[in-house]
Amino acid sequence: MDRLTLLGLVIALTGILLSQVIEGSNLSILLQGTAFLIVFFGTLGAVMVQSSRKVFLMAIEMVRWAFFDPKISGQESIDQLTAWSTLARKEGMLALEQYIPGISDPFLKKGVQLLVDGHNAEKIREVLEIDINSWEQLRWQAARVWEAAAGYSPTIGIIGAVLGLMHVMQNLSEPSKLGGGIAVAFVATIYGVAFANLLFLPIANKLKGIIMQQTQMRGMIVDGLGSIANGENPRYIEFKLQSYLDQ
């Protein structure tokens, strides 16, 4: 669990709700199911219209990254690449073939397979950089789905407000129904703005940061595999790759 994400949400919600209590307002007024349905499903529908199926499903899958950061162990990757470089210098590239079935990361598995097949550093980099670009572009588009949701949400909230006011206008002769309509009108606007600024936009920005971090780690792997292909000294490879972690 990413504690910073959880702490940020708790602080934001506590500040908003506490201010309501201090002002003497009843918190139950913020619990409007109709307003929630308008904003949530309206925003969901809007992002589905603008997104392809693949990008939308990736956006849903990636939302957990904001709460459970899928960190790549950079040091573990460096240790593995350094060990492989030592083995390759002693016994040749074919000695790495025994490790391929046990590699869980498809990206790294492809890189080691290219090494074993005897491709030079330039060819390995060429193939893997295409993989990196494809991986990065799909996930950037998915992150932008949440960014788009932050744009649609306040507008959908305004639609909810207008619908609430229309309900009020239709019941001017029945004062008992006015309160509910007005509540939906204002709370829908609050939901729209709150979802956008407390949830959707922060998630989008957090996902972008994680994508950048993972792209950098994949670049480190490409660098390491290229160095192994060139037969560079394992100690040199370790020092060079360590610079990625320092960044």
TORNU-260637 format. One record per residue (C-alpha): residue in three letters; x, y, z. Coordinates in steps of 0.5 Angstrom, whole numbers, padded with zeros to 4 digits, always signed. Layout:
REM TORNU-260637
ALAXYZ/...
//
This chain:
REM TORNU-260637
MET+0000+0000+0000/ASP+0003+0007-0002/ARG+0002+0010+0005/LEU+0003+0017+0002/THR-0003+0017-0003/LEU-0007+0014+0003/LEU-0005+0020+0008/GLY-0006+0025+0002/LEU-0013+0023+0001/VAL-0015+0022+0009/ILE-0012+0029+0010/ALA-0016+0032+0004/LEU-0022+0029+0006/THR-0021+0031+0014/GLY-0020+0038+0012/ILE-0026+0039+0008/LEU-0031+0035+0013/LEU-0028+0038+0019/SER-0029+0045+0016/GLN-0037+0043+0015/VAL-0037+0041+0022/ILE-0034+0047+0025/GLU-0039+0051+0021/GLY-0045+0047+0024/SER-0047+0044+0018/ASN-0050+0037+0018/LEU-0045+0032+0014/SER-0051+0028+0012/ILE-0052+0033+0007/LEU-0046+0031+0003/LEU-0049+0024+0002/GLN-0053+0025-0004/GLY-0054+0018-0008/THR-0057+0022-0014/ALA-0052+0027-0015/PHE-0046+0021-0014/LEU-0050+0017-0020/ILE-0050+0023-0024/VAL-0043+0025-0023/PHE-0040+0018-0023/PHE-0043+0015-0029/GLY-0043+0021-0033/THR-0036+0021-0032/LEU-0035+0014-0033/GLY-0039+0014-0040/ALA-0035+0020-0042/VAL-0028+0017-0042/MET-0031+0011-0045/VAL-0033+0015-0051/GLN-0026+0018-0052/SER-0022+0012-0051/SER-0021+0005-0054/ARG-0023-0001-0051/LYS-0015-0003-0050/VAL-0013+0004-0047/PHE-0019+0004-0042/LEU-0018-0003-0040/MET-0011-0001-0038/ALA-0013+0005-0035/ILE-0018+0001-0030/GLU-0012-0004-0029/MET-0007+0001-0027/VAL-0011+0005-0022/ARG-0008+0000-0017/TRP-0001+0003-0018/ALA-0003+0009-0015/PHE-0005+0005-0008/PHE+0000-0001-0009/ASP+0006+0002-0013/PRO+0009-0003-0017/LYS+0016-0002-0016/ILE+0022-0005-0020/SER+0028-0007-0016/GLY+0033-0004-0019/GLN+0039-0006-0015/GLU+0036-0014-0016/SER+0036-0012-0023/ILE+0043-0010-0023/ASP+0046-0016-0019/GLN+0043-0020-0024/LEU+0046-0017-0030/THR+0052-0017-0026/ALA+0052-0024-0025/TRP+0050-0026-0032/SER+0056-0021-0035/THR+0061-0025-0031/LEU+0058-0032-0033/ALA+0058-0030-0040/ARG+0065-0027-0040/LYS+0067-0034-0037/GLU+0063-0039-0041/GLY+0060-0035-0047/MET+0053-0033-0048/LEU+0050-0040-0049/ALA+0051-0041-0041/LEU+0045-0036-0040/GLU+0040-0040-0044/GLN+0039-0044-0038/TYR+0036-0038-0034/ILE+0031-0036-0039/PRO+0025-0041-0037/GLY+0026-0038-0030/ILE+0025-0030-0032/SER+0018-0028-0031/ASP+0019-0021-0034/PRO+0017-0022-0041/PHE+0022-0016-0043/LEU+0028-0018-0040/LYS+0027-0025-0042/LYS+0026-0023-0049/GLY+0033-0019-0048/VAL+0037-0025-0045/GLN+0034-0029-0051/LEU+0037-0024-0056/LEU+0044-0024-0052/VAL+0044-0032-0053/ASP+0042-0032-0060/GLY+0048-0028-0061/HIS+0046-0021-0063/ASN+0050-0015-0062/ALA+0049-0009-0057/GLU+0046-0005-0063/LYS+0041-0010-0065/ILE+0039-0012-0058/ARG+0038-0004-0056/GLU+0034-0003-0063/VAL+0029-0009-0061/LEU+0028-0007-0054/GLU+0027+0000-0055/ILE+0021-0001-0060/ASP+0018-0005-0054/ILE+0020+0000-0049/ASN+0016+0006-0053/SER+0010+0001-0054/TRP+0010+0000-0047/GLU+0010+0007-0045/GLN+0006+0010-0050/LEU+0000+0005-0048/ARG+0001+0007-0041/TRP+0001+0014-0042/GLN-0005+0014-0046/ALA-0008+0010-0040/ALA-0006+0015-0035/ARG-0009+0021-0040/VAL-0016+0017-0039/TRP-0016+0019-0031/GLU-0013+0026-0033/ALA-0019+0027-0038/ALA-0024+0024-0033/ALA-0022+0030-0028/GLY-0024+0035-0034/TYR-0031+0032-0035/SER-0032+0031-0028/PRO-0034+0038-0026/THR-0038+0039-0032/ILE-0042+0033-0031/GLY-0043+0036-0024/ILE-0046+0042-0027/ILE-0050+0038-0031/GLY-0053+0035-0024/ALA-0054+0042-0021/VAL-0058+0044-0027/LEU-0062+0038-0027/GLY-0063+0039-0019/LEU-0065+0046-0020/MET-0070+0044-0026/HIS-0073+0039-0021/VAL-0074+0045-0016/MET-0077+0049-0021/GLN-0082+0043-0022/ASN-0084+0043-0015/LEU-0085+0050-0013/SER-0092+0049-0011/GLU-0089+0044-0006/PRO-0084+0047-0001/SER-0083+0040+0002/LYS-0079+0038-0004/LEU-0075+0044-0005/GLY-0070+0042+0000/GLY-0068+0035-0004/GLY-0068+0038-0011/ILE-0063+0044-0008/ALA-0059+0039-0004/VAL-0058+0035-0011/ALA-0056+0041-0015/PHE-0050+0044-0010/VAL-0048+0037-0008/ALA-0047+0034-0015/THR-0043+0040-0017/ILE-0038+0039-0010/TYR-0038+0032-0012/GLY-0035+0034-0019/VAL-0030+0038-0017/ALA-0028+0034-0011/PHE-0027+0028-0016/ALA-0023+0032-0021/ASN-0018+0035-0016/LEU-0018+0030-0010/LEU-0018+0023-0014/PHE-0018+0023-0022/LEU-0012+0029-0023/PRO-0008+0026-0017/ILE-0008+0019-0020/ALA-0007+0021-0027/ASN+0000+0025-0025/LYS+0002+0019-0020/LEU+0001+0014-0026/LYS+0005+0019-0030/GLY+0011+0019-0025/ILE+0011+0011-0024/ILE+0011+0010-0032/MET+0017+0015-0032/GLN+0020+0011-0027/GLN+0019+0004-0030/THR+0021+0007-0037/GLN+0028+0009-0034/MET+0029+0002-0031/ARG+0027-0002-0037/GLY+0033+0003-0040/MET+0037+0001-0035/ILE+0036-0007-0037/VAL+0037-0005-0044/ASP+0044-0002-0042/GLY+0046-0007-0038/LEU+0044-0013-0044/GLY+0048-0008-0049/SER+0054-0008-0044/ILE+0054-0016-0043/ALA+0054-0017-0051/ASN+0060-0012-0052/GLY+0064-0016-0047/GLU+0065-0011-0042/ASN+0068-0012-0035/PRO+0062-0014-0030/ARG+0065-0009-0025/TYR+0064-0003-0030/ILE+0057-0005-0032/GLU+0055-0005-0024/PHE+0058+0002-0023/LYS+0055+0004-0030/LEU+0048+0001-0028/GLN+0048+0004-0021/SER+0048+0011-0024/TYR+0041+0010-0026/LEU+0039+0008-0018/ASP+0043+0015-0016/GLN+0038+0019-0021/
//
